[in-house]
Amino acid sequence: MNIAQTIATELGVRPAQVDAATRLLDEGATVPFVARYRKEVTGGLDDTQLRRLEERLGYLRELEERRAAVLRSIDEQGRLDEALRADILAADTKQRLEDLYLPYKPRRRTKAQIAREAGLAPLAETLLADPAQDPERLAAGFVAADRGVADVKAALDGARQILMERFAEDAELLGRLREYLWEHGVLRATLVDGQAEAGAKFADYFDFAESLKKIPSHRALALFRGRNEGVLNLALELGAPGTVNPCEGMVAARFGIAAQGRAADAWLVETARWAWRVKIQTHLDLELKARLRADAEDEAIKVFARNLHDLLLAAPAGPRVTLGLDPGLRTGVKVAVVDTTGKLLATDTLYPHVPHQQWDRTLAALATLCRTHRVELISIGNGTASRETDRLVAELMQRHPELGLSKLVVSEAGASVYSASELAAQEFPQLDVSLRGAVSIARRLQDPLAELVKIDPKAIGVGQYQHDVDQGGLARTLDAVVEDCVNAVGVDVNTASAPLLARVAGLNTTLARNIVDYRDQHGAFRNRRELLKVARLGERTFEQAAGFLRINGGSNPLDRSAVHPEAYPVVERILKRSGRGIDAVLGDAAFLKTLKPETFTDERFGVPTVRDILLELEKPGRDPRPEFRTAVFREGVEELKDLRPDMILEGVVTNVANFGAFVDIGVHQDGLVHISCLSDRFVKDPREVVKAGDVVKVKVLEVDVKRRRIALTMRLADDRRERVAPTPREAPPRAGKGAAPPAKPAGGSLADAFARAKGK
């Protein structure tokens, strides 16, 4: 297999691009570095293509290693002929390779092996080759008590075992059956006896069936979770009960078996039937369920990754003195004030709510803190008592307009995880765990990316069934997302925390800690080259990291830009030819737009790099994140009971799944906007319309206070009373005995919104 050609075909690029990128990655280059600073080498492959290339490269190399091992094993058995070698060399997936290897795989003694040792292979082969032979008459000649063949029945049973194993190990047949089952199979879920009450949350699946290949990721994971918790039985079905199973016919046809009235036909047909039912069906049942689960997990990981990407690149409020409030009732509201760089200035714990009711005392204390530290923003966590605390801050702003305060409610997902982490303990060894959460809430308003990198991505809670998927694959994918986001924004080397620096291309935890230690001992870095004085940070690491590290107010203005130090000579040529100084050029978009990139290329830096340099000179150190804004929650709507159908509210998208978007509207419970209610047009992927962090307007369709469910729509003209049947592509899955449920409004009831989002 030509790995470069295979990947190039999949990515729609040239093999030479794949070869170039592979060399760079093998040499230790990071994806962000290659995507940004080696465009000439790779032909402009972007980070998404490079991540895919990296993933497929690993898979195909593992396939090649396994291929070599399979060839070696079969060759050592003396059973490798040219036809088999050609098939093995042509195998393009691990599954195909294992199908081919199955008959040669070392294993314990099977019934078929015992039968072969008893000399029954000729009987099996003769009956298969010549069905006109009478099975019992032919088998009589193979009876041998000394070999364990006591009678004719034993001889025929042994021959059947040999043929069944042969049928079950035929690679071509397995491939056809696998794909037929995937295309036509139905996964049926039924309730385990006695589990109705304990498994009430899986009630939608107590009698459920859906086409195997059409089950969406979230529904598949819900079904598997139900099975793992002992609530559901899952069975793979093909055709209605009692009908002829086409797979049995496929097994028979593969080996020329047919009921034509010949002496051995009935015996052979039964052998094919048993091969399917006893050996092949069980094997493929497990395999296809595993495939469904793997595909569902892959999709769930992608959903998590997309949401995490959007959350990390959410708009920052910027360097403003911020007061963070971690709301609470009995335990009080935790308060933390941080300066423009995120440094902790003050903390307190106040008790404005029940049972303490120290409302006025709390307002006075907050006013003093805001006045003393010149607070500009107040960040309120969205947990318990957040709306009560939001009302408290509103009154503070009303009583003290001279303070010029602004308030915002932010997600506190993961704040408690950070508070109890080793990192938080190192950062604030003397601070109570509960107060660390308030610091995190304040900082994540200033810069979500810088603060969220301190938290395990899995704890941020923007995925679906994140604890049910492959944890290793999830961690690798999320780490890649964090790395790409951090490097897309860039990092101020003089203010960044060690966790943030550790995510810079080429750096790791040790080097990040060394950078911070050097900064603490010697003061702020004056230029990028000074980084080479940091312990264990050599030229190779500098090459990878330097372009993503910013130095504001240093000795070289270019050090605050994304221009890599290796490309500074290109800027010098631009300055020399224009006759202008660097300070005059930086930010002068009108002048820079008059320059032609082709004029400044050389043998190392081509048009793509020069074009990037000119764009960076226009806005040095530009932040790719959007402008900061947030939702304003409606006054008087603080709990589920306050919601009424047809209310139009503003909210923040907290999570996007394949079936819709969850929106925080300020009532301590996110509402669901089903995919069918996101837009007046057909929506295939919810992220076409919304992403995590978006501020949206929604209308309340229905509220189920008991089940804490809220159905919302972004189609503000929708009338909840209208009963509009869902389009065929959005119709709910078939349930029960296969009968389709009656049409329901596309967003007019909770049942409609949540039935198609089962398992969330």
Buried (B, 14 or more C-beta within 10 A) or exposed (E): EEBBEBBBEEBEBEBEBBBBBBEBBEEEBBBBBBBBBBBBBBBBBEBEBBBBBBBBBEEBEEBEEBBEEBBEBBEEEEEBEEEBEEBBEEBEEBBBBBBBBBBBEEEEEEBBBBBBEBBBBBBBBBBBEEBEBEBBEBBEEBBBEEBBBEEBEBBBBBBBBBBBBBBBBBBEBBBBBBEBBBEBBBBBBBBBEEBEEEBEBBEBBBEBBBBBBEBBBBBBBBBBBBBEBEBBBBEBBBEEEEEEBBBBBBBBBBBEBBEEEBBBBEBBBEBBBBBBBEBBBEBBBEBBBEBBBBBBBBBBBBBBBBBBBBBBBBBBBBBBBBBBBBBBBEEBBBBBBBBBEBEBBBBBBBBBBEEBEBBEEBBBBBBEBBEEBEBBBBBBBBBBBBBBBBBBBEBBBEEBEEBEBBBBBBBBBBBBBBBEBEBBBEBBEEBEBBBBBBBBBBBBBBBBBBBBBBBEBBBBBBBBBBEBBBEEBBBBBBEBBBBBBBBBBBBBBBBBBBBBBBBBBBBBEEBBBBBBEBBEEEEBBBEBBBBEEBEEBEEEBBBBBBBBBBBBEBEBBBBBBBBBBBBBEBBEBBBEEBEEEBEEBBEBEEBBEEBEBEEBBEEEBBBBBBBBBBBBBBBBBEBEBEEEEBBBBBEEBBEBEBBEEEBEBBBBBBBBBBBBBBBBBBBBBBBBBBBBBBBEEEBEEBBEBBBBBBBBEBBBBBBBEEEEBBBBBBBEEBEBEEEBEBEEEBBBBBBEEEEEEEEBBBBBBBBBBBBBBBBB
